[in-house]
């Protein structure tokens, strides 16, 4: 699979925090929604998974109306993250 979005391109030496508002909301990873610009290539894996789901099911996985609704939809399907995961994301 090849997906390109040059909206998030940056210099190879750039360091976080990065741009806070990134990626189309329905494909935005939880760390992009919650972590004030602290994300990595892992957000691309999340987005690719959302795209693959949509290709197979012909329906978006997390079609949030806004950022809060997006977090709510992710939570309803995946549940609450382990406290250690939350701490690592927010700490």
PyMOL Python script that loads the backbone (N, CA, C, O; Angstrom):
from pymol import cmd

cmd.read_pdbstr("""\
ATOM      1  N   UNK A   1       0.856  -1.176   0.000  1.00  0.00           N
ATOM      2  CA  UNK A   1       0.000   0.000   0.000  1.00  0.00           C
ATOM      3  C   UNK A   1       0.900   1.236   0.000  1.00  0.00           C
ATOM      4  O   UNK A   1       1.897   1.300   0.719  1.00  0.00           O
ATOM      5  N   UNK A   2       0.524   2.209  -0.820  1.00  0.00           N
ATOM      6  CA  UNK A   2       1.239   3.483  -0.847  1.00  0.00           C
ATOM      7  C   UNK A   2       0.229   4.594  -0.604  1.00  0.00           C
ATOM      8  O   UNK A   2      -0.747   4.744  -1.338  1.00  0.00           O
ATOM      9  N   UNK A   3       0.482   5.352   0.423  1.00  0.00           N
ATOM     10  CA  UNK A   3      -0.361   6.500   0.753  1.00  0.00           C
ATOM     11  C   UNK A   3       0.569   7.683   0.935  1.00  0.00           C
ATOM     12  O   UNK A   3       1.585   7.578   1.621  1.00  0.00           O
ATOM     13  N   UNK A   4       0.232   8.793   0.333  1.00  0.00           N
ATOM     14  CA  UNK A   4       1.093   9.972   0.440  1.00  0.00           C
ATOM     15  C   UNK A   4       0.291  11.163   0.939  1.00  0.00           C
ATOM     16  O   UNK A   4      -0.826  11.416   0.487  1.00  0.00           O
ATOM     17  N   UNK A   5       0.873  11.875   1.865  1.00  0.00           N
ATOM     18  CA  UNK A   5       0.308  13.120   2.377  1.00  0.00           C
ATOM     19  C   UNK A   5       1.486  14.003   2.744  1.00  0.00           C
ATOM     20  O   UNK A   5       2.091  13.838   3.803  1.00  0.00           O
ATOM     21  N   UNK A   6       1.807  14.931   1.874  1.00  0.00           N
ATOM     22  CA  UNK A   6       2.967  15.774   2.106  1.00  0.00           C
ATOM     23  C   UNK A   6       2.679  16.928   3.056  1.00  0.00           C
ATOM     24  O   UNK A   6       3.546  17.769   3.291  1.00  0.00           O
ATOM     25  N   UNK A   7       1.474  16.974   3.600  1.00  0.00           N
ATOM     26  CA  UNK A   7       1.124  18.017   4.554  1.00  0.00           C
ATOM     27  C   UNK A   7       1.894  17.918   5.855  1.00  0.00           C
ATOM     28  O   UNK A   7       1.989  18.896   6.596  1.00  0.00           O
ATOM     29  N   UNK A   8       2.444  16.752   6.142  1.00  0.00           N
ATOM     30  CA  UNK A   8       3.186  16.578   7.389  1.00  0.00           C
ATOM     31  C   UNK A   8       4.692  16.443   7.164  1.00  0.00           C
ATOM     32  O   UNK A   8       5.418  16.014   8.062  1.00  0.00           O
ATOM     33  N   UNK A   9       5.157  16.803   5.987  1.00  0.00           N
ATOM     34  CA  UNK A   9       6.599  16.727   5.705  1.00  0.00           C
ATOM     35  C   UNK A   9       7.358  17.724   6.571  1.00  0.00           C
ATOM     36  O   UNK A   9       6.867  18.812   6.870  1.00  0.00           O
ATOM     37  N   UNK A  10       8.556  17.333   6.962  1.00  0.00           N
ATOM     38  CA  UNK A  10       9.404  18.216   7.757  1.00  0.00           C
ATOM     39  C   UNK A  10      10.854  17.825   7.565  1.00  0.00           C
ATOM     40  O   UNK A  10      11.158  16.764   7.019  1.00  0.00           O
ATOM     41  N   UNK A  11      11.735  18.680   8.013  1.00  0.00           N
ATOM     42  CA  UNK A  11      13.169  18.418   7.957  1.00  0.00           C
ATOM     43  C   UNK A  11      13.495  17.176   8.779  1.00  0.00           C
ATOM     44  O   UNK A  11      12.914  16.969   9.845  1.00  0.00           O
ATOM     45  N   UNK A  12      14.400  16.367   8.302  1.00  0.00           N
ATOM     46  CA  UNK A  12      14.746  15.116   8.982  1.00  0.00           C
ATOM     47  C   UNK A  12      15.297  15.343  10.384  1.00  0.00           C
ATOM     48  O   UNK A  12      15.210  14.449  11.225  1.00  0.00           O
ATOM     49  N   UNK A  13      15.857  16.509  10.654  1.00  0.00           N
ATOM     50  CA  UNK A  13      16.422  16.806  11.971  1.00  0.00           C
ATOM     51  C   UNK A  13      15.443  17.498  12.916  1.00  0.00           C
ATOM     52  O   UNK A  13      15.815  17.831  14.041  1.00  0.00           O
ATOM     53  N   UNK A  14      14.201  17.723  12.486  1.00  0.00           N
ATOM     54  CA  UNK A  14      13.252  18.420  13.351  1.00  0.00           C
ATOM     55  C   UNK A  14      12.878  17.542  14.544  1.00  0.00           C
ATOM     56  O   UNK A  14      12.867  16.315  14.452  1.00  0.00           O
ATOM     57  N   UNK A  15      12.575  18.189  15.649  1.00  0.00           N
ATOM     58  CA  UNK A  15      12.269  17.503  16.907  1.00  0.00           C
ATOM     59  C   UNK A  15      10.871  17.897  17.380  1.00  0.00           C
ATOM     60  O   UNK A  15      10.385  18.974  17.034  1.00  0.00           O
ATOM     61  N   UNK A  16      10.212  17.026  18.178  1.00  0.00           N
ATOM     62  CA  UNK A  16       8.902  17.383  18.719  1.00  0.00           C
ATOM     63  C   UNK A  16       9.030  18.526  19.719  1.00  0.00           C
ATOM     64  O   UNK A  16      10.123  18.735  20.247  1.00  0.00           O
ATOM     65  N   UNK A  17       7.981  19.266  20.001  1.00  0.00           N
ATOM     66  CA  UNK A  17       6.636  19.041  19.484  1.00  0.00           C
ATOM     67  C   UNK A  17       6.494  19.518  18.046  1.00  0.00           C
ATOM     68  O   UNK A  17       7.103  20.503  17.629  1.00  0.00           O
ATOM     69  N   UNK A  18       5.672  18.790  17.304  1.00  0.00           N
ATOM     70  CA  UNK A  18       5.389  19.120  15.916  1.00  0.00           C
ATOM     71  C   UNK A  18       4.060  19.860  15.827  1.00  0.00           C
ATOM     72  O   UNK A  18       3.461  20.212  16.843  1.00  0.00           O
ATOM     73  N   UNK A  19       3.613  20.087  14.609  1.00  0.00           N
ATOM     74  CA  UNK A  19       2.319  20.719  14.372  1.00  0.00           C
ATOM     75  C   UNK A  19       1.231  19.912  15.073  1.00  0.00           C
ATOM     76  O   UNK A  19       1.180  18.689  14.942  1.00  0.00           O
ATOM     77  N   UNK A  20       0.361  20.593  15.817  1.00  0.00           N
ATOM     78  CA  UNK A  20      -0.675  19.881  16.566  1.00  0.00           C
ATOM     79  C   UNK A  20      -1.797  19.369  15.681  1.00  0.00           C
ATOM     80  O   UNK A  20      -2.259  18.243  15.863  1.00  0.00           O
ATOM     81  N   UNK A  21      -2.245  20.179  14.723  1.00  0.00           N
ATOM     82  CA  UNK A  21      -3.372  19.759  13.890  1.00  0.00           C
ATOM     83  C   UNK A  21      -2.818  19.099  12.641  1.00  0.00           C
ATOM     84  O   UNK A  21      -2.352  19.773  11.723  1.00  0.00           O
ATOM     85  N   UNK A  22      -2.873  17.778  12.613  1.00  0.00           N
ATOM     86  CA  UNK A  22      -2.290  17.018  11.515  1.00  0.00           C
ATOM     87  C   UNK A  22      -3.194  15.836  11.193  1.00  0.00           C
ATOM     88  O   UNK A  22      -3.865  15.302  12.076  1.00  0.00           O
ATOM     89  N   UNK A  23      -3.211  15.441   9.962  1.00  0.00           N
ATOM     90  CA  UNK A  23      -3.965  14.278   9.473  1.00  0.00           C
ATOM     91  C   UNK A  23      -5.465  14.556   9.454  1.00  0.00           C
ATOM     92  O   UNK A  23      -5.983  15.326  10.263  1.00  0.00           O
ATOM     93  N   UNK A  24      -6.132  13.924   8.532  1.00  0.00           N
ATOM     94  CA  UNK A  24      -7.586  14.013   8.463  1.00  0.00           C
ATOM     95  C   UNK A  24      -8.160  13.361   9.714  1.00  0.00           C
ATOM     96  O   UNK A  24      -7.738  12.271  10.102  1.00  0.00           O
ATOM     97  N   UNK A  25      -9.116  14.026  10.342  1.00  0.00           N
ATOM     98  CA  UNK A  25      -9.614  13.607  11.653  1.00  0.00           C
ATOM     99  C   UNK A  25      -9.957  12.120  11.728  1.00  0.00           C
ATOM    100  O   UNK A  25      -9.577  11.473  12.704  1.00  0.00           O
ATOM    101  N   UNK A  26     -10.642  11.559  10.768  1.00  0.00           N
ATOM    102  CA  UNK A  26     -11.087  10.167  10.845  1.00  0.00           C
ATOM    103  C   UNK A  26      -9.924   9.182  10.897  1.00  0.00           C
ATOM    104  O   UNK A  26     -10.096   8.038  11.319  1.00  0.00           O
ATOM    105  N   UNK A  27      -8.746   9.619  10.470  1.00  0.00           N
ATOM    106  CA  UNK A  27      -7.579   8.736  10.398  1.00  0.00           C
ATOM    107  C   UNK A  27      -6.493   9.155  11.391  1.00  0.00           C
ATOM    108  O   UNK A  27      -5.379   8.633  11.364  1.00  0.00           O
ATOM    109  N   UNK A  28      -6.826  10.088  12.252  1.00  0.00           N
ATOM    110  CA  UNK A  28      -5.857  10.637  13.205  1.00  0.00           C
ATOM    111  C   UNK A  28      -5.703   9.703  14.404  1.00  0.00           C
ATOM    112  O   UNK A  28      -6.692   9.249  14.979  1.00  0.00           O
ATOM    113  N   UNK A  29      -4.472   9.425  14.766  1.00  0.00           N
ATOM    114  CA  UNK A  29      -4.189   8.508  15.878  1.00  0.00           C
ATOM    115  C   UNK A  29      -4.500   9.165  17.223  1.00  0.00           C
ATOM    116  O   UNK A  29      -4.533  10.392  17.322  1.00  0.00           O
ATOM    117  N   UNK A  30      -4.726   8.354  18.257  1.00  0.00           N
ATOM    118  CA  UNK A  30      -5.014   8.921  19.578  1.00  0.00           C
ATOM    119  C   UNK A  30      -3.928   9.875  20.070  1.00  0.00           C
ATOM    120  O   UNK A  30      -4.235  10.899  20.680  1.00  0.00           O
ATOM    121  N   UNK A  31      -2.651   9.544  19.809  1.00  0.00           N
ATOM    122  CA  UNK A  31      -1.595  10.446  20.280  1.00  0.00           C
ATOM    123  C   UNK A  31      -1.647  11.795  19.575  1.00  0.00           C
ATOM    124  O   UNK A  31      -1.264  12.811  20.155  1.00  0.00           O
ATOM    125  N   UNK A  32      -2.112  11.816  18.339  1.00  0.00           N
ATOM    126  CA  UNK A  32      -2.269  13.098  17.636  1.00  0.00           C
ATOM    127  C   UNK A  32      -3.432  13.891  18.218  1.00  0.00           C
ATOM    128  O   UNK A  32      -3.402  15.121  18.239  1.00  0.00           O
ATOM    129  N   UNK A  33      -4.446  13.192  18.684  1.00  0.00           N
ATOM    130  CA  UNK A  33      -5.601  13.860  19.277  1.00  0.00           C
ATOM    131  C   UNK A  33      -5.318  14.349  20.697  1.00  0.00           C
ATOM    132  O   UNK A  33      -5.911  15.333  21.139  1.00  0.00           O
ATOM    133  N   UNK A  34      -4.427  13.681  21.408  1.00  0.00           N
ATOM    134  CA  UNK A  34      -4.258  13.944  22.841  1.00  0.00           C
ATOM    135  C   UNK A  34      -2.932  14.555  23.268  1.00  0.00           C
ATOM    136  O   UNK A  34      -2.832  15.037  24.396  1.00  0.00           O
ATOM    137  N   UNK A  35      -1.917  14.557  22.427  1.00  0.00           N
ATOM    138  CA  UNK A  35      -0.561  14.807  22.934  1.00  0.00           C
ATOM    139  C   UNK A  35       0.118  16.087  22.484  1.00  0.00           C
ATOM    140  O   UNK A  35       1.346  16.155  22.541  1.00  0.00           O
ATOM    141  N   UNK A  36      -0.585  17.078  22.053  1.00  0.00           N
ATOM    142  CA  UNK A  36       0.009  18.386  21.773  1.00  0.00           C
ATOM    143  C   UNK A  36       1.273  18.336  20.921  1.00  0.00           C
ATOM    144  O   UNK A  36       2.293  18.923  21.281  1.00  0.00           O
ATOM    145  N   UNK A  37       1.207  17.644  19.807  1.00  0.00           N
ATOM    146  CA  UNK A  37       2.323  17.654  18.871  1.00  0.00           C
ATOM    147  C   UNK A  37       3.416  16.641  19.143  1.00  0.00           C
ATOM    148  O   UNK A  37       4.483  16.719  18.535  1.00  0.00           O
ATOM    149  N   UNK A  38       3.187  15.696  20.034  1.00  0.00           N
ATOM    150  CA  UNK A  38       4.191  14.656  20.314  1.00  0.00           C
ATOM    151  C   UNK A  38       3.720  13.344  19.693  1.00  0.00           C
ATOM    152  O   UNK A  38       2.950  12.595  20.295  1.00  0.00           O
ATOM    153  N   UNK A  39       4.192  13.085  18.492  1.00  0.00           N
ATOM    154  CA  UNK A  39       3.815  11.872  17.778  1.00  0.00           C
ATOM    155  C   UNK A  39       4.986  11.422  16.926  1.00  0.00           C
ATOM    156  O   UNK A  39       5.990  12.124  16.809  1.00  0.00           O
ATOM    157  N   UNK A  40       4.850  10.245  16.332  1.00  0.00           N
ATOM    158  CA  UNK A  40       5.935   9.681  15.530  1.00  0.00           C
ATOM    159  C   UNK A  40       5.359   8.972  14.308  1.00  0.00           C
ATOM    160  O   UNK A  40       4.184   9.126  13.976  1.00  0.00           O
ATOM    161  N   UNK A  41       6.203   8.202  13.655  1.00  0.00           N
ATOM    162  CA  UNK A  41       5.782   7.432  12.485  1.00  0.00           C
ATOM    163  C   UNK A  41       4.639   6.466  12.824  1.00  0.00           C
ATOM    164  O   UNK A  41       3.939   6.007  11.921  1.00  0.00           O
ATOM    165  N   UNK A  42       4.444   6.155  14.097  1.00  0.00           N
ATOM    166  CA  UNK A  42       3.399   5.212  14.496  1.00  0.00           C
ATOM    167  C   UNK A  42       2.014   5.718  14.118  1.00  0.00           C
ATOM    168  O   UNK A  42       1.096   4.928  13.901  1.00  0.00           O
ATOM    169  N   UNK A  43       1.865   7.049  14.040  1.00  0.00           N
ATOM    170  CA  UNK A  43       0.573   7.594  13.623  1.00  0.00           C
ATOM    171  C   UNK A  43       0.242   7.170  12.201  1.00  0.00           C
ATOM    172  O   UNK A  43      -0.931   7.026  11.854  1.00  0.00           O
ATOM    173  N   UNK A  44       1.265   6.969  11.372  1.00  0.00           N
ATOM    174  CA  UNK A  44       1.041   6.522  10.000  1.00  0.00           C
ATOM    175  C   UNK A  44       0.522   5.087   9.967  1.00  0.00           C
ATOM    176  O   UNK A  44      -0.285   4.737   9.105  1.00  0.00           O
ATOM    177  N   UNK A  45       0.984   4.257  10.902  1.00  0.00           N
ATOM    178  CA  UNK A  45       0.495   2.873  10.988  1.00  0.00           C
ATOM    179  C   UNK A  45      -0.977   2.870  11.375  1.00  0.00           C
ATOM    180  O   UNK A  45      -1.766   2.095  10.834  1.00  0.00           O
ATOM    181  N   UNK A  46      -1.342   3.738  12.313  1.00  0.00           N
ATOM    182  CA  UNK A  46      -2.740   3.874  12.726  1.00  0.00           C
ATOM    183  C   UNK A  46      -3.587   4.283  11.525  1.00  0.00           C
ATOM    184  O   UNK A  46      -4.619   3.671  11.249  1.00  0.00           O
ATOM    185  N   UNK A  47      -3.150   5.310  10.819  1.00  0.00           N
ATOM    186  CA  UNK A  47      -3.895   5.806   9.660  1.00  0.00           C
ATOM    187  C   UNK A  47      -4.036   4.733   8.593  1.00  0.00           C
ATOM    188  O   UNK A  47      -5.108   4.574   8.008  1.00  0.00           O
ATOM    189  N   UNK A  48      -2.953   3.991   8.335  1.00  0.00           N
ATOM    190  CA  UNK A  48      -3.003   2.919   7.334  1.00  0.00           C
ATOM    191  C   UNK A  48      -4.009   1.848   7.747  1.00  0.00           C
ATOM    192  O   UNK A  48      -4.735   1.319   6.906  1.00  0.00           O
ATOM    193  N   UNK A  49      -4.053   1.530   9.037  1.00  0.00           N
ATOM    194  CA  UNK A  49      -5.037   0.562   9.527  1.00  0.00           C
ATOM    195  C   UNK A  49      -6.456   1.045   9.322  1.00  0.00           C
ATOM    196  O   UNK A  49      -7.330   0.271   8.933  1.00  0.00           O
ATOM    197  N   UNK A  50      -6.690   2.324   9.582  1.00  0.00           N
ATOM    198  CA  UNK A  50      -8.025   2.901   9.366  1.00  0.00           C
ATOM    199  C   UNK A  50      -8.406   2.860   7.893  1.00  0.00           C
ATOM    200  O   UNK A  50      -9.548   2.555   7.551  1.00  0.00           O
ATOM    201  N   UNK A  51      -7.449   3.167   7.022  1.00  0.00           N
ATOM    202  CA  UNK A  51      -7.697   3.135   5.576  1.00  0.00           C
ATOM    203  C   UNK A  51      -7.986   1.700   5.128  1.00  0.00           C
ATOM    204  O   UNK A  51      -8.920   1.472   4.359  1.00  0.00           O
ATOM    205  N   UNK A  52      -7.198   0.735   5.598  1.00  0.00           N
ATOM    206  CA  UNK A  52      -7.416  -0.667   5.216  1.00  0.00           C
ATOM    207  C   UNK A  52      -8.795  -1.145   5.658  1.00  0.00           C
ATOM    208  O   UNK A  52      -9.484  -1.837   4.908  1.00  0.00           O
ATOM    209  N   UNK A  53      -9.197  -0.781   6.869  1.00  0.00           N
ATOM    210  CA  UNK A  53     -10.530  -1.141   7.351  1.00  0.00           C
ATOM    211  C   UNK A  53     -11.599  -0.575   6.420  1.00  0.00           C
ATOM    212  O   UNK A  53     -12.550  -1.262   6.049  1.00  0.00           O
ATOM    213  N   UNK A  54     -11.420   0.686   6.054  1.00  0.00           N
ATOM    214  CA  UNK A  54     -12.414   1.337   5.203  1.00  0.00           C
ATOM    215  C   UNK A  54     -12.466   0.702   3.817  1.00  0.00           C
ATOM    216  O   UNK A  54     -13.548   0.569   3.244  1.00  0.00           O
ATOM    217  N   UNK A  55     -11.324   0.311   3.273  1.00  0.00           N
ATOM    218  CA  UNK A  55     -11.295  -0.352   1.967  1.00  0.00           C
ATOM    219  C   UNK A  55     -12.058  -1.676   2.032  1.00  0.00           C
ATOM    220  O   UNK A  55     -12.839  -1.992   1.135  1.00  0.00           O
ATOM    221  N   UNK A  56     -11.831  -2.439   3.084  1.00  0.00           N
ATOM    222  CA  UNK A  56     -12.458  -3.762   3.215  1.00  0.00           C
ATOM    223  C   UNK A  56     -13.944  -3.659   3.542  1.00  0.00           C
ATOM    224  O   UNK A  56     -14.756  -4.375   2.954  1.00  0.00           O
ATOM    225  N   UNK A  57     -14.307  -2.782   4.467  1.00  0.00           N
ATOM    226  CA  UNK A  57     -15.698  -2.698   4.929  1.00  0.00           C
ATOM    227  C   UNK A  57     -16.552  -1.709   4.147  1.00  0.00           C
ATOM    228  O   UNK A  57     -17.781  -1.748   4.214  1.00  0.00           O
ATOM    229  N   UNK A  58     -15.894  -0.824   3.406  1.00  0.00           N
ATOM    230  CA  UNK A  58     -16.566   0.265   2.681  1.00  0.00           C
ATOM    231  C   UNK A  58     -17.247   1.251   3.626  1.00  0.00           C
ATOM    232  O   UNK A  58     -18.190   1.945   3.246  1.00  0.00           O
ATOM    233  N   UNK A  59     -16.752   1.300   4.863  1.00  0.00           N
ATOM    234  CA  UNK A  59     -17.233   2.251   5.863  1.00  0.00           C
ATOM    235  C   UNK A  59     -16.043   2.741   6.680  1.00  0.00           C
ATOM    236  O   UNK A  59     -15.138   1.963   6.981  1.00  0.00           O
ATOM    237  N   UNK A  60     -16.034   4.030   7.044  1.00  0.00           N
ATOM    238  CA  UNK A  60     -14.942   4.513   7.897  1.00  0.00           C
ATOM    239  C   UNK A  60     -15.038   3.888   9.286  1.00  0.00           C
ATOM    240  O   UNK A  60     -16.136   3.629   9.780  1.00  0.00           O
ATOM    241  N   UNK A  61     -13.898   3.650   9.910  1.00  0.00           N
ATOM    242  CA  UNK A  61     -13.849   3.019  11.226  1.00  0.00           C
ATOM    243  C   UNK A  61     -14.220   3.992  12.338  1.00  0.00           C
ATOM    244  O   UNK A  61     -14.984   3.641  13.237  1.00  0.00           O
ATOM    245  N   UNK A  62     -13.690   5.202  12.286  1.00  0.00           N
ATOM    246  CA  UNK A  62     -13.914   6.206  13.329  1.00  0.00           C
ATOM    247  C   UNK A  62     -14.354   7.531  12.702  1.00  0.00           C
ATOM    248  O   UNK A  62     -13.554   8.466  12.641  1.00  0.00           O
ATOM    249  N   UNK A  63     -15.612   7.640  12.231  1.00  0.00           N
ATOM    250  CA  UNK A  63     -16.052   8.874  11.568  1.00  0.00           C
ATOM    251  C   UNK A  63     -16.510   9.949  12.557  1.00  0.00           C
ATOM    252  O   UNK A  63     -17.700  10.252  12.635  1.00  0.00           O
ATOM    253  N   UNK A  64     -15.581  10.519  13.303  1.00  0.00           N
ATOM    254  CA  UNK A  64     -15.922  11.524  14.304  1.00  0.00           C
ATOM    255  C   UNK A  64     -16.355  12.846  13.693  1.00  0.00           C
ATOM    256  O   UNK A  64     -15.842  13.260  12.654  1.00  0.00           O
ATOM    257  N   UNK A  65     -17.306  13.504  14.349  1.00  0.00           N
ATOM    258  CA  UNK A  65     -17.797  14.810  13.897  1.00  0.00           C
ATOM    259  C   UNK A  65     -16.894  15.955  14.340  1.00  0.00           C
ATOM    260  O   UNK A  65     -16.895  17.024  13.729  1.00  0.00           O
ATOM    261  N   UNK A  66     -16.124  15.733  15.400  1.00  0.00           N
ATOM    262  CA  UNK A  66     -15.165  16.705  15.917  1.00  0.00           C
ATOM    263  C   UNK A  66     -14.132  15.911  16.720  1.00  0.00           C
ATOM    264  O   UNK A  66     -14.244  14.689  16.817  1.00  0.00           O
ATOM    265  N   UNK A  67     -13.140  16.573  17.292  1.00  0.00           N
ATOM    266  CA  UNK A  67     -12.073  15.839  17.982  1.00  0.00           C
ATOM    267  C   UNK A  67     -12.583  15.061  19.196  1.00  0.00           C
ATOM    268  O   UNK A  67     -12.153  13.931  19.425  1.00  0.00           O
ATOM    269  N   UNK A  68     -13.486  15.646  19.970  1.00  0.00           N
ATOM    270  CA  UNK A  68     -14.026  14.945  21.133  1.00  0.00           C
ATOM    271  C   UNK A  68     -14.828  13.717  20.701  1.00  0.00           C
ATOM    272  O   UNK A  68     -14.697  12.646  21.293  1.00  0.00           O
ATOM    273  N   UNK A  69     -15.653  13.875  19.674  1.00  0.00           N
ATOM    274  CA  UNK A  69     -16.418  12.744  19.143  1.00  0.00           C
ATOM    275  C   UNK A  69     -15.479  11.676  18.587  1.00  0.00           C
ATOM    276  O   UNK A  69     -15.754  10.481  18.698  1.00  0.00           O
ATOM    277  N   UNK A  70     -14.377  12.108  17.991  1.00  0.00           N
ATOM    278  CA  UNK A  70     -13.383  11.169  17.457  1.00  0.00           C
ATOM    279  C   UNK A  70     -12.810  10.306  18.584  1.00  0.00           C
ATOM    280  O   UNK A  70     -12.734   9.084  18.455  1.00  0.00           O
ATOM    281  N   UNK A  71     -12.412  10.937  19.678  1.00  0.00           N
ATOM    282  CA  UNK A  71     -11.884  10.204  20.833  1.00  0.00           C
ATOM    283  C   UNK A  71     -12.950   9.254  21.384  1.00  0.00           C
ATOM    284  O   UNK A  71     -12.650   8.117  21.747  1.00  0.00           O
ATOM    285  N   UNK A  72     -14.186   9.726  21.444  1.00  0.00           N
ATOM    286  CA  UNK A  72     -15.296   8.904  21.935  1.00  0.00           C
ATOM    287  C   UNK A  72     -15.490   7.663  21.057  1.00  0.00           C
ATOM    288  O   UNK A  72     -15.673   6.564  21.580  1.00  0.00           O
ATOM    289  N   UNK A  73     -15.453   7.824  19.737  1.00  0.00           N
ATOM    290  CA  UNK A  73     -15.635   6.692  18.820  1.00  0.00           C
ATOM    291  C   UNK A  73     -14.493   5.680  18.960  1.00  0.00           C
ATOM    292  O   UNK A  73     -14.729   4.472  18.938  1.00  0.00           O
ATOM    293  N   UNK A  74     -13.272   6.164  19.104  1.00  0.00           N
ATOM    294  CA  UNK A  74     -12.129   5.264  19.301  1.00  0.00           C
ATOM    295  C   UNK A  74     -12.301   4.498  20.613  1.00  0.00           C
ATOM    296  O   UNK A  74     -12.095   3.285  20.658  1.00  0.00           O
ATOM    297  N   UNK A  75     -12.675   5.198  21.667  1.00  0.00           N
ATOM    298  CA  UNK A  75     -12.872   4.580  22.982  1.00  0.00           C
ATOM    299  C   UNK A  75     -13.973   3.527  22.933  1.00  0.00           C
ATOM    300  O   UNK A  75     -13.830   2.457  23.526  1.00  0.00           O
ATOM    301  N   UNK A  76     -15.069   3.814  22.236  1.00  0.00           N
ATOM    302  CA  UNK A  76     -16.185   2.869  22.169  1.00  0.00           C
ATOM    303  C   UNK A  76     -15.790   1.553  21.506  1.00  0.00           C
ATOM    304  O   UNK A  76     -16.322   0.501  21.860  1.00  0.00           O
ATOM    305  N   UNK A  77     -14.871   1.599  20.557  1.00  0.00           N
ATOM    306  CA  UNK A  77     -14.460   0.382  19.854  1.00  0.00           C
ATOM    307  C   UNK A  77     -13.279  -0.295  20.548  1.00  0.00           C
ATOM    308  O   UNK A  77     -13.273  -1.516  20.706  1.00  0.00           O
ATOM    309  N   UNK A  78     -12.291   0.476  20.960  1.00  0.00           N
ATOM    310  CA  UNK A  78     -11.060  -0.110  21.501  1.00  0.00           C
ATOM    311  C   UNK A  78     -10.993  -0.142  23.026  1.00  0.00           C
ATOM    312  O   UNK A  78     -10.150  -0.836  23.594  1.00  0.00           O
ATOM    313  N   UNK A  79     -11.873   0.601  23.688  1.00  0.00           N
ATOM    314  CA  UNK A  79     -11.855   0.637  25.142  1.00  0.00           C
ATOM    315  C   UNK A  79     -10.833   1.630  25.680  1.00  0.00           C
ATOM    316  O   UNK A  79     -10.187   2.360  24.929  1.00  0.00           O
ATOM    317  N   UNK A  80     -10.709   1.634  26.996  1.00  0.00           N
ATOM    318  CA  UNK A  80      -9.787   2.542  27.669  1.00  0.00           C
ATOM    319  C   UNK A  80      -8.373   1.971  27.624  1.00  0.00           C
ATOM    320  O   UNK A  80      -8.174   0.796  27.932  1.00  0.00           O
ATOM    321  N   UNK A  81      -7.398   2.779  27.248  1.00  0.00           N
ATOM    322  CA  UNK A  81      -6.016   2.290  27.244  1.00  0.00           C
ATOM    323  C   UNK A  81      -5.538   1.938  28.653  1.00  0.00           C
ATOM    324  O   UNK A  81      -6.023   2.481  29.645  1.00  0.00           O
ATOM    325  N   UNK A  82      -4.597   1.039  28.713  1.00  0.00           N
ATOM    326  CA  UNK A  82      -3.935   0.687  29.958  1.00  0.00           C
ATOM    327  C   UNK A  82      -3.344   1.961  30.574  1.00  0.00           C
ATOM    328  O   UNK A  82      -2.821   2.801  29.841  1.00  0.00           O
ATOM    329  N   UNK A  83      -3.413   2.125  31.904  1.00  0.00           N
ATOM    330  CA  UNK A  83      -2.875   3.335  32.538  1.00  0.00           C
ATOM    331  C   UNK A  83      -1.421   3.637  32.175  1.00  0.00           C
ATOM    332  O   UNK A  83      -1.046   4.803  32.049  1.00  0.00           O
ATOM    333  N   UNK A  84      -0.604   2.606  32.008  1.00  0.00           N
ATOM    334  CA  UNK A  84       0.798   2.838  31.639  1.00  0.00           C
ATOM    335  C   UNK A  84       0.908   3.405  30.226  1.00  0.00           C
ATOM    336  O   UNK A  84       1.777   4.233  29.953  1.00  0.00           O
ATOM    337  N   UNK A  85       0.036   2.965  29.338  1.00  0.00           N
ATOM    338  CA  UNK A  85       0.040   3.498  27.971  1.00  0.00           C
ATOM    339  C   UNK A  85      -0.351   4.969  28.000  1.00  0.00           C
ATOM    340  O   UNK A  85       0.289   5.798  27.352  1.00  0.00           O
ATOM    341  N   UNK A  86      -1.404   5.294  28.752  1.00  0.00           N
ATOM    342  CA  UNK A  86      -1.820   6.694  28.870  1.00  0.00           C
ATOM    343  C   UNK A  86      -0.705   7.543  29.458  1.00  0.00           C
ATOM    344  O   UNK A  86      -0.442   8.645  28.978  1.00  0.00           O
ATOM    345  N   UNK A  87      -0.055   7.040  30.486  1.00  0.00           N
ATOM    346  CA  UNK A  87       1.028   7.793  31.121  1.00  0.00           C
ATOM    347  C   UNK A  87       2.155   8.059  30.131  1.00  0.00           C
ATOM    348  O   UNK A  87       2.707   9.158  30.099  1.00  0.00           O
ATOM    349  N   UNK A  88       2.498   7.061  29.328  1.00  0.00           N
ATOM    350  CA  UNK A  88       3.580   7.250  28.355  1.00  0.00           C
ATOM    351  C   UNK A  88       3.176   8.230  27.263  1.00  0.00           C
ATOM    352  O   UNK A  88       4.020   8.959  26.742  1.00  0.00           O
ATOM    353  N   UNK A  89       1.884   8.254  26.908  1.00  0.00           N
ATOM    354  CA  UNK A  89       1.412   9.188  25.887  1.00  0.00           C
ATOM    355  C   UNK A  89       1.378  10.611  26.410  1.00  0.00           C
ATOM    356  O   UNK A  89       1.762  11.547  25.709  1.00  0.00           O
ATOM    357  N   UNK A  90       0.924  10.771  27.627  1.00  0.00           N
ATOM    358  CA  UNK A  90       0.683  12.109  28.169  1.00  0.00           C
ATOM    359  C   UNK A  90       1.831  12.627  29.026  1.00  0.00           C
ATOM    360  O   UNK A  90       1.837  13.799  29.401  1.00  0.00           O
ATOM    361  N   UNK A  91       2.791  11.785  29.340  1.00  0.00           N
ATOM    362  CA  UNK A  91       3.865  12.176  30.245  1.00  0.00           C
ATOM    363  C   UNK A  91       5.080  12.664  29.596  1.00  0.00           C
ATOM    364  O   UNK A  91       6.043  13.018  30.276  1.00  0.00           O
TER     365      UNK A  91
END
""", "prot")
cmd.dss("prot")
cmd.show_as("cartoon", "prot")
cmd.util.cbc("prot")
cmd.orient("prot")
